[in-house]
Amino acid sequence: MGIPGLTPYAQEAEPLVQRSIAAGSIGASYSIVGSIFSDPVVCLIIVSTLNGAVQISLDGTNHFLPIPAGGTLIIDEKTNGIVLAGWRGVYVQDLDNPTTGSLYVSGFTL
């Protein structure tokens, strides 16, 4: 029967397996966080418990966005009518020499 006023979606989002990288594994060159995504990503969530800022890349070469110490980034591609193509990953490099904490990446796919 559903909830009145809500339109059912043709596809249901599936949660991605969480990926992470510890501060000690983040260096001056890009390192992948976990593994690449095998499916398109419709919502990307990055959470830092690091004590220093890091730079994020989606291809391991080009800078995307910096993430401050303790920062969170949520990119809802589906709402904007786009998706992050499959076979990409989240890469991280040192900006501010984090020594403790981790960077976590998760999200949703269709």
Secondary structure, 3 states (H helix, E strand, C coil): CCCCCCCCCCCCCEECCCEEEEHHHCCCCCEECCCCECCCEEEEEEEECCCCCEEEECCCCCEEEEECCCCEEEEECCCCCCCECCCECCEEEECCCCCCCEEEEEEEEC
